[in-house]
Amino acid sequence: MARITAGIASSHVPLLGMAVDQGKTGDDYFGPIFAGYEWTKDFEKQEKPDVVILVYNDHASAFDMKIVPTFAIGCGESYKSADEGFGPRPVPDVEGHPDLAWHIAQSLILDEFDMTIINEMEVDHGLTVPLSMMFGTPDEWPARVIPLAVNVVTYPVPSGNRCWALGEAIGRAVESFPEDLNVQIWGTGGMSHQLQGPRAGLLNREWDNKFMDLLIGDTDEARWIEHIEYIRETGTEGIEMVMWLIMRGALGKKTRCLHRHYHIPCSNTAIGHLVLEPKPAG
């Protein structure tokens, strides 16, 4: 059967995609950020995941105010990079895994999650930047990708508890898929940042690291953090961290941390990165 072997959390700052595309990953500013991902690049080469379920948020590329799905799963064959105002990123098309995606969609809907099913869409930096951070600049991405888009842009956004529960349901869905697949689930976005208003540029190193602590081990305390705490402590865009909870929920009752990285700043954002593995309880 298919199995989730690892969970990865990462910021998806668009500036990082620019640094990759322009060959600036080793300069004085970006070097310390990208150095924290070298361990993970080696890890991915060793693990060779067949499929990545990539939890991200769209930035008005596939969705706008005409339609705002809370949770949307991509069941298509492939996805092109979106033009976010500067032309599409020069990265490979993202190849999907329709069989597993449809299986997950059916399982989630029967598990009483109202998923929006997307067969055609373009994907923006929320999805392509994490792929670049983990896989570098290959001619084609080494894993199939199932996009799972979460609305964290327009209120109301899903609660942390609902995101964690969705992750648990994804874990059950993957385990019930009969094909032998090495699956990873990635939660992206965050960490603390606010892009506008009098608190623009807000960063909160202490809270960010406490949040990462709560994803390691057997605690589920993070699922109960309320929206107002994310906004108060990490800025309006810090709410993106609920997407990390989908990843964490999919890993089961207990996790072990394999790698951890944190850096301030990148643009006006805090960079956070975790690699977790599921561990049997006890």
Contacts in CASP RR format, 6 or more apart in sequence:
PFRMAT RR
TARGET T0000
AUTHOR 0000-0000-0000
METHOD contacts of the structure
MODEL  1
MARITAGIASSHVPLLGMAVDQGKTGDDYFGPIFAGYEWTKDFEKQEKPD
VVILVYNDHASAFDMKIVPTFAIGCGESYKSADEGFGPRPVPDVEGHPDL
AWHIAQSLILDEFDMTIINEMEVDHGLTVPLSMMFGTPDEWPARVIPLAV
NVVTYPVPSGNRCWALGEAIGRAVESFPEDLNVQIWGTGGMSHQLQGPRA
GLLNREWDNKFMDLLIGDTDEARWIEHIEYIRETGTEGIEMVMWLIMRGA
LGKKTRCLHRHYHIPCSNTAIGHLVLEPKPAG
1 175 0 8 1.000
1 176 0 8 1.000
1 177 0 8 1.000
1 178 0 8 1.000
1 179 0 8 1.000
1 180 0 8 1.000
2 51 0 8 1.000
2 100 0 8 1.000
2 174 0 8 1.000
2 175 0 8 1.000
2 177 0 8 1.000
2 178 0 8 1.000
2 179 0 8 1.000
2 180 0 8 1.000
2 181 0 8 1.000
2 183 0 8 1.000
3 174 0 8 1.000
3 175 0 8 1.000
3 181 0 8 1.000
3 182 0 8 1.000
3 183 0 8 1.000
4 171 0 8 1.000
4 174 0 8 1.000
4 175 0 8 1.000
4 183 0 8 1.000
4 184 0 8 1.000
4 185 0 8 1.000
4 250 0 8 1.000
4 251 0 8 1.000
4 278 0 8 1.000
5 47 0 8 1.000
5 49 0 8 1.000
5 182 0 8 1.000
5 183 0 8 1.000
5 184 0 8 1.000
5 277 0 8 1.000
5 278 0 8 1.000
6 43 0 8 1.000
6 47 0 8 1.000
6 49 0 8 1.000
6 184 0 8 1.000
6 185 0 8 1.000
6 258 0 8 1.000
6 275 0 8 1.000
6 276 0 8 1.000
6 277 0 8 1.000
6 278 0 8 1.000
7 184 0 8 1.000
7 185 0 8 1.000
7 186 0 8 1.000
7 187 0 8 1.000
7 247 0 8 1.000
7 250 0 8 1.000
7 251 0 8 1.000
7 274 0 8 1.000
7 275 0 8 1.000
7 276 0 8 1.000
7 277 0 8 1.000
8 40 0 8 1.000
8 130 0 8 1.000
8 134 0 8 1.000
8 184 0 8 1.000
8 185 0 8 1.000
8 186 0 8 1.000
8 187 0 8 1.000
8 247 0 8 1.000
8 273 0 8 1.000
8 274 0 8 1.000
8 275 0 8 1.000
8 276 0 8 1.000
9 186 0 8 1.000
9 187 0 8 1.000
9 188 0 8 1.000
9 212 0 8 1.000
9 215 0 8 1.000
9 244 0 8 1.000
9 247 0 8 1.000
9 248 0 8 1.000
9 272 0 8 1.000
9 273 0 8 1.000
9 274 0 8 1.000
9 276 0 8 1.000
10 37 0 8 1.000
10 130 0 8 1.000
10 133 0 8 1.000
10 134 0 8 1.000
10 186 0 8 1.000
10 187 0 8 1.000
10 188 0 8 1.000
10 189 0 8 1.000
10 272 0 8 1.000
10 273 0 8 1.000
10 274 0 8 1.000
11 188 0 8 1.000
11 189 0 8 1.000
11 190 0 8 1.000
11 191 0 8 1.000
11 266 0 8 1.000
11 269 0 8 1.000
11 270 0 8 1.000
11 271 0 8 1.000
11 272 0 8 1.000
11 273 0 8 1.000
12 56 0 8 1.000
12 125 0 8 1.000
12 126 0 8 1.000
12 127 0 8 1.000
12 129 0 8 1.000
12 130 0 8 1.000
12 188 0 8 1.000
12 189 0 8 1.000
12 190 0 8 1.000
13 125 0 8 1.000
13 129 0 8 1.000
13 266 0 8 1.000
13 267 0 8 1.000
13 269 0 8 1.000
13 271 0 8 1.000
14 84 0 8 1.000
14 125 0 8 1.000
14 126 0 8 1.000
14 129 0 8 1.000
15 266 0 8 1.000
15 267 0 8 1.000
16 30 0 8 1.000
16 33 0 8 1.000
16 34 0 8 1.000
16 129 0 8 1.000
16 132 0 8 1.000
16 133 0 8 1.000
16 266 0 8 1.000
17 89 0 8 1.000
17 125 0 8 1.000
17 128 0 8 1.000
17 129 0 8 1.000
17 132 0 8 1.000
18 24 0 8 1.000
19 25 0 8 1.000
19 30 0 8 1.000
19 34 0 8 1.000
20 129 0 8 1.000
20 132 0 8 1.000
20 136 0 8 1.000
20 137 0 8 1.000
21 89 0 8 1.000
21 90 0 8 1.000
21 91 0 8 1.000
24 30 0 8 1.000
25 31 0 8 1.000
25 34 0 8 1.000
26 34 0 8 1.000
30 266 0 8 1.000
32 263 0 8 1.000
33 263 0 8 1.000
33 266 0 8 1.000
33 271 0 8 1.000
34 133 0 8 1.000
36 261 0 8 1.000
36 263 0 8 1.000
36 273 0 8 1.000
37 133 0 8 1.000
37 134 0 8 1.000
37 261 0 8 1.000
37 273 0 8 1.000
39 259 0 8 1.000
39 261 0 8 1.000
39 275 0 8 1.000
40 133 0 8 1.000
40 134 0 8 1.000
40 259 0 8 1.000
40 273 0 8 1.000
40 275 0 8 1.000
41 134 0 8 1.000
41 135 0 8 1.000
41 136 0 8 1.000
43 258 0 8 1.000
43 259 0 8 1.000
43 275 0 8 1.000
44 134 0 8 1.000
44 135 0 8 1.000
44 142 0 8 1.000
47 182 0 8 1.000
47 184 0 8 1.000
48 142 0 8 1.000
48 143 0 8 1.000
48 182 0 8 1.000
49 142 0 8 1.000
49 143 0 8 1.000
49 182 0 8 1.000
49 183 0 8 1.000
49 184 0 8 1.000
50 97 0 8 1.000
50 143 0 8 1.000
50 144 0 8 1.000
50 181 0 8 1.000
50 182 0 8 1.000
50 183 0 8 1.000
51 97 0 8 1.000
51 100 0 8 1.000
51 143 0 8 1.000
51 144 0 8 1.000
51 145 0 8 1.000
51 146 0 8 1.000
51 181 0 8 1.000
51 182 0 8 1.000
51 183 0 8 1.000
51 184 0 8 1.000
52 131 0 8 1.000
52 143 0 8 1.000
52 144 0 8 1.000
52 145 0 8 1.000
52 146 0 8 1.000
52 183 0 8 1.000
52 184 0 8 1.000
52 185 0 8 1.000
52 186 0 8 1.000
53 104 0 8 1.000
53 145 0 8 1.000
53 146 0 8 1.000
53 148 0 8 1.000
53 170 0 8 1.000
53 174 0 8 1.000
53 183 0 8 1.000
53 184 0 8 1.000
53 185 0 8 1.000
53 186 0 8 1.000
53 250 0 8 1.000
54 127 0 8 1.000
54 130 0 8 1.000
54 131 0 8 1.000
54 145 0 8 1.000
54 146 0 8 1.000
54 147 0 8 1.000
54 148 0 8 1.000
54 185 0 8 1.000
54 186 0 8 1.000
54 187 0 8 1.000
54 188 0 8 1.000
55 148 0 8 1.000
55 150 0 8 1.000
55 185 0 8 1.000
55 186 0 8 1.000
55 187 0 8 1.000
55 188 0 8 1.000
55 243 0 8 1.000
55 246 0 8 1.000
55 247 0 8 1.000
56 123 0 8 1.000
56 126 0 8 1.000
56 127 0 8 1.000
56 130 0 8 1.000
56 147 0 8 1.000
56 148 0 8 1.000
56 149 0 8 1.000
56 150 0 8 1.000
56 187 0 8 1.000
56 188 0 8 1.000
56 189 0 8 1.000
56 243 0 8 1.000
57 126 0 8 1.000
57 149 0 8 1.000
57 150 0 8 1.000
57 151 0 8 1.000
57 152 0 8 1.000
57 153 0 8 1.000
57 188 0 8 1.000
57 189 0 8 1.000
57 240 0 8 1.000
57 243 0 8 1.000
58 123 0 8 1.000
58 124 0 8 1.000
58 126 0 8 1.000
58 149 0 8 1.000
58 153 0 8 1.000
59 84 0 8 1.000
59 124 0 8 1.000
59 125 0 8 1.000
59 126 0 8 1.000
59 153 0 8 1.000
60 153 0 8 1.000
61 82 0 8 1.000
61 84 0 8 1.000
61 122 0 8 1.000
61 123 0 8 1.000
61 124 0 8 1.000
62 82 0 8 1.000
62 118 0 8 1.000
62 121 0 8 1.000
62 122 0 8 1.000
62 123 0 8 1.000
62 124 0 8 1.000
62 149 0 8 1.000
63 69 0 8 1.000
63 72 0 8 1.000
63 149 0 8 1.000
63 151 0 8 1.000
65 154 0 8 1.000
68 151 0 8 1.000
68 153 0 8 1.000
68 154 0 8 1.000
69 116 0 8 1.000
69 149 0 8 1.000
69 151 0 8 1.000
70 114 0 8 1.000
70 116 0 8 1.000
70 150 0 8 1.000
70 151 0 8 1.000
70 157 0 8 1.000
70 158 0 8 1.000
71 113 0 8 1.000
71 114 0 8 1.000
71 115 0 8 1.000
71 116 0 8 1.000
71 148 0 8 1.000
71 149 0 8 1.000
71 150 0 8 1.000
71 151 0 8 1.000
71 158 0 8 1.000
71 166 0 8 1.000
72 115 0 8 1.000
72 116 0 8 1.000
72 117 0 8 1.000
72 118 0 8 1.000
72 147 0 8 1.000
72 148 0 8 1.000
72 149 0 8 1.000
73 101 0 8 1.000
73 104 0 8 1.000
73 105 0 8 1.000
73 108 0 8 1.000
73 115 0 8 1.000
73 116 0 8 1.000
73 117 0 8 1.000
73 118 0 8 1.000
73 146 0 8 1.000
73 147 0 8 1.000
73 148 0 8 1.000
73 149 0 8 1.000
74 96 0 8 1.000
74 101 0 8 1.000
74 117 0 8 1.000
74 118 0 8 1.000
74 119 0 8 1.000
74 121 0 8 1.000
74 146 0 8 1.000
74 147 0 8 1.000
74 148 0 8 1.000
74 149 0 8 1.000
75 98 0 8 1.000
75 101 0 8 1.000
75 102 0 8 1.000
75 105 0 8 1.000
75 117 0 8 1.000
75 118 0 8 1.000
75 119 0 8 1.000
75 146 0 8 1.000
76 96 0 8 1.000
76 98 0 8 1.000
76 101 0 8 1.000
76 118 0 8 1.000
76 119 0 8 1.000
76 120 0 8 1.000
77 95 0 8 1.000
77 96 0 8 1.000
77 98 0 8 1.000
78 93 0 8 1.000
78 94 0 8 1.000
78 95 0 8 1.000
78 96 0 8 1.000
79 93 0 8 1.000
79 94 0 8 1.000
79 96 0 8 1.000
79 121 0 8 1.000
79 122 0 8 1.000
79 123 0 8 1.000
79 127 0 8 1.000
79 145 0 8 1.000
79 147 0 8 1.000
80 88 0 8 1.000
80 93 0 8 1.000
80 94 0 8 1.000
80 122 0 8 1.000
80 123 0 8 1.000
81 88 0 8 1.000
81 89 0 8 1.000
81 91 0 8 1.000
81 93 0 8 1.000
81 94 0 8 1.000
81 122 0 8 1.000
81 123 0 8 1.000
81 124 0 8 1.000
81 128 0 8 1.000
82 88 0 8 1.000
82 122 0 8 1.000
82 123 0 8 1.000
82 124 0 8 1.000
83 122 0 8 1.000
84 124 0 8 1.000
84 125 0 8 1.000
88 122 0 8 1.000
89 125 0 8 1.000
89 128 0 8 1.000
91 128 0 8 1.000
91 131 0 8 1.000
91 132 0 8 1.000
91 137 0 8 1.000
92 138 0 8 1.000
92 139 0 8 1.000
92 140 0 8 1.000
92 141 0 8 1.000
94 123 0 8 1.000
94 127 0 8 1.000
94 128 0 8 1.000
94 131 0 8 1.000
94 141 0 8 1.000
94 145 0 8 1.000
94 147 0 8 1.000
95 140 0 8 1.000
95 141 0 8 1.000
95 144 0 8 1.000
95 145 0 8 1.000
96 144 0 8 1.000
96 145 0 8 1.000
96 146 0 8 1.000
97 144 0 8 1.000
97 145 0 8 1.000
97 146 0 8 1.000
99 179 0 8 1.000
100 144 0 8 1.000
100 146 0 8 1.000
100 174 0 8 1.000
100 177 0 8 1.000
100 179 0 8 1.000
100 181 0 8 1.000
100 183 0 8 1.000
101 146 0 8 1.000
103 173 0 8 1.000
103 176 0 8 1.000
103 177 0 8 1.000
104 146 0 8 1.000
104 170 0 8 1.000
104 173 0 8 1.000
104 174 0 8 1.000
104 177 0 8 1.000
105 115 0 8 1.000
105 117 0 8 1.000
107 169 0 8 1.000
107 172 0 8 1.000
107 173 0 8 1.000
107 176 0 8 1.000
108 115 0 8 1.000
108 166 0 8 1.000
108 169 0 8 1.000
108 170 0 8 1.000
108 173 0 8 1.000
109 115 0 8 1.000
111 169 0 8 1.000
111 172 0 8 1.000
111 173 0 8 1.000
113 166 0 8 1.000
113 169 0 8 1.000
118 147 0 8 1.000
118 149 0 8 1.000
121 147 0 8 1.000
123 147 0 8 1.000
126 188 0 8 1.000
126 189 0 8 1.000
127 145 0 8 1.000
127 147 0 8 1.000
127 188 0 8 1.000
129 188 0 8 1.000
130 186 0 8 1.000
130 187 0 8 1.000
130 188 0 8 1.000
131 141 0 8 1.000
131 145 0 8 1.000
133 273 0 8 1.000
134 186 0 8 1.000
135 141 0 8 1.000
135 142 0 8 1.000
135 143 0 8 1.000
143 184 0 8 1.000
148 170 0 8 1.000
148 246 0 8 1.000
150 157 0 8 1.000
150 158 0 8 1.000
150 163 0 8 1.000
150 242 0 8 1.000
150 243 0 8 1.000
150 246 0 8 1.000
151 157 0 8 1.000
151 158 0 8 1.000
152 239 0 8 1.000
152 240 0 8 1.000
152 242 0 8 1.000
152 243 0 8 1.000
157 227 0 8 1.000
157 239 0 8 1.000
157 242 0 8 1.000
158 166 0 8 1.000
158 242 0 8 1.000
159 226 0 8 1.000
159 227 0 8 1.000
159 242 0 8 1.000
160 222 0 8 1.000
160 223 0 8 1.000
160 224 0 8 1.000
160 225 0 8 1.000
160 242 0 8 1.000
160 245 0 8 1.000
161 223 0 8 1.000
161 224 0 8 1.000
163 223 0 8 1.000
163 242 0 8 1.000
163 243 0 8 1.000
163 245 0 8 1.000
163 246 0 8 1.000
164 220 0 8 1.000
164 222 0 8 1.000
164 223 0 8 1.000
164 245 0 8 1.000
164 246 0 8 1.000
164 248 0 8 1.000
164 249 0 8 1.000
165 223 0 8 1.000
165 249 0 8 1.000
166 246 0 8 1.000
167 185 0 8 1.000
167 245 0 8 1.000
167 246 0 8 1.000
167 247 0 8 1.000
167 248 0 8 1.000
167 249 0 8 1.000
167 250 0 8 1.000
168 249 0 8 1.000
168 250 0 8 1.000
168 252 0 8 1.000
170 185 0 8 1.000
170 246 0 8 1.000
170 249 0 8 1.000
170 250 0 8 1.000
171 185 0 8 1.000
171 249 0 8 1.000
171 250 0 8 1.000
171 252 0 8 1.000
174 181 0 8 1.000
174 183 0 8 1.000
174 250 0 8 1.000
185 246 0 8 1.000
185 247 0 8 1.000
185 250 0 8 1.000
185 251 0 8 1.000
186 247 0 8 1.000
187 243 0 8 1.000
187 244 0 8 1.000
187 246 0 8 1.000
187 247 0 8 1.000
188 240 0 8 1.000
188 243 0 8 1.000
188 244 0 8 1.000
189 240 0 8 1.000
189 241 0 8 1.000
189 243 0 8 1.000
189 244 0 8 1.000
190 234 0 8 1.000
190 237 0 8 1.000
190 238 0 8 1.000
190 240 0 8 1.000
190 241 0 8 1.000
190 269 0 8 1.000
190 270 0 8 1.000
190 272 0 8 1.000
191 208 0 8 1.000
191 211 0 8 1.000
191 234 0 8 1.000
191 238 0 8 1.000
191 241 0 8 1.000
191 262 0 8 1.000
191 269 0 8 1.000
191 270 0 8 1.000
191 271 0 8 1.000
191 272 0 8 1.000
192 202 0 8 1.000
192 203 0 8 1.000
192 204 0 8 1.000
192 205 0 8 1.000
192 207 0 8 1.000
192 208 0 8 1.000
192 233 0 8 1.000
192 234 0 8 1.000
192 235 0 8 1.000
192 238 0 8 1.000
192 269 0 8 1.000
192 270 0 8 1.000
193 201 0 8 1.000
193 202 0 8 1.000
193 203 0 8 1.000
193 234 0 8 1.000
193 235 0 8 1.000
193 237 0 8 1.000
193 238 0 8 1.000
193 268 0 8 1.000
193 269 0 8 1.000
193 270 0 8 1.000
194 200 0 8 1.000
194 201 0 8 1.000
194 202 0 8 1.000
194 235 0 8 1.000
194 236 0 8 1.000
194 237 0 8 1.000
194 238 0 8 1.000
194 268 0 8 1.000
195 201 0 8 1.000
195 236 0 8 1.000
195 237 0 8 1.000
195 268 0 8 1.000
196 236 0 8 1.000
199 235 0 8 1.000
200 268 0 8 1.000
201 268 0 8 1.000
202 234 0 8 1.000
202 235 0 8 1.000
203 264 0 8 1.000
203 265 0 8 1.000
203 268 0 8 1.000
203 269 0 8 1.000
203 270 0 8 1.000
204 233 0 8 1.000
204 234 0 8 1.000
204 235 0 8 1.000
204 270 0 8 1.000
205 262 0 8 1.000
205 264 0 8 1.000
205 270 0 8 1.000
207 233 0 8 1.000
207 234 0 8 1.000
208 234 0 8 1.000
208 262 0 8 1.000
208 270 0 8 1.000
208 272 0 8 1.000
209 262 0 8 1.000
211 222 0 8 1.000
211 225 0 8 1.000
211 241 0 8 1.000
211 244 0 8 1.000
212 260 0 8 1.000
212 262 0 8 1.000
212 272 0 8 1.000
212 274 0 8 1.000
214 221 0 8 1.000
214 222 0 8 1.000
215 222 0 8 1.000
215 244 0 8 1.000
215 248 0 8 1.000
215 255 0 8 1.000
215 274 0 8 1.000
215 276 0 8 1.000
216 255 0 8 1.000
216 256 0 8 1.000
216 257 0 8 1.000
216 274 0 8 1.000
216 276 0 8 1.000
217 254 0 8 1.000
217 255 0 8 1.000
217 256 0 8 1.000
217 279 0 8 1.000
218 253 0 8 1.000
218 254 0 8 1.000
218 255 0 8 1.000
218 281 0 8 1.000
222 245 0 8 1.000
222 248 0 8 1.000
223 245 0 8 1.000
223 249 0 8 1.000
227 239 0 8 1.000
230 238 0 8 1.000
230 239 0 8 1.000
230 241 0 8 1.000
230 242 0 8 1.000
231 238 0 8 1.000
231 239 0 8 1.000
234 241 0 8 1.000
237 269 0 8 1.000
244 274 0 8 1.000
247 276 0 8 1.000
248 255 0 8 1.000
248 276 0 8 1.000
251 276 0 8 1.000
251 277 0 8 1.000
251 278 0 8 1.000
252 278 0 8 1.000
253 281 0 8 1.000
254 278 0 8 1.000
254 279 0 8 1.000
254 280 0 8 1.000
254 281 0 8 1.000
254 282 0 8 1.000
255 276 0 8 1.000
255 277 0 8 1.000
255 278 0 8 1.000
255 279 0 8 1.000
256 276 0 8 1.000
256 277 0 8 1.000
256 279 0 8 1.000
257 274 0 8 1.000
257 275 0 8 1.000
257 276 0 8 1.000
258 275 0 8 1.000
258 276 0 8 1.000
258 277 0 8 1.000
259 273 0 8 1.000
259 274 0 8 1.000
259 275 0 8 1.000
260 273 0 8 1.000
260 274 0 8 1.000
260 275 0 8 1.000
261 271 0 8 1.000
261 272 0 8 1.000
261 273 0 8 1.000
261 274 0 8 1.000
262 270 0 8 1.000
262 271 0 8 1.000
262 272 0 8 1.000
262 273 0 8 1.000
263 270 0 8 1.000
263 271 0 8 1.000
263 272 0 8 1.000
264 270 0 8 1.000
264 271 0 8 1.000
265 271 0 8 1.000
END
